Amino acid sequence: MPRPRLCRRIKFNPNITYFKPQGVPMRELEIVELTTEEMEAYRLRHINDLEQKEAAKKMNTSQSTYQRILYSAYKKIAEALVNGKAVKIIRN
């Protein structure tokens, strides 16, 4: 049986939950779903300029878990930018 998931601290509550390429109707776009957890990890690293150890502590998670969350965010954001997909931020 897997270990229960820890409750992570997320202090980012986005008002805007969709981003899409300009000039392309939503119905024609594929959607990449980014969790609020991934957005928080991305925000702490790139907006607040925190190092991995500090950011992991703020999110109440281990450094390795924080790194996996951040890498997942990088991959999804890159996929959306390179392939012209919409990004939807979902609450987990």
Secondary structure, 3 states (H helix, E strand, C coil): CCCCCCCCCCCCCCCCCEECCCCCCHHHCCEEEEEHHHHHHHHHHHCCCCCHHHHHHHCCCCHHHHHHHHHHHHHHHHHHHHHCCEEEEECC
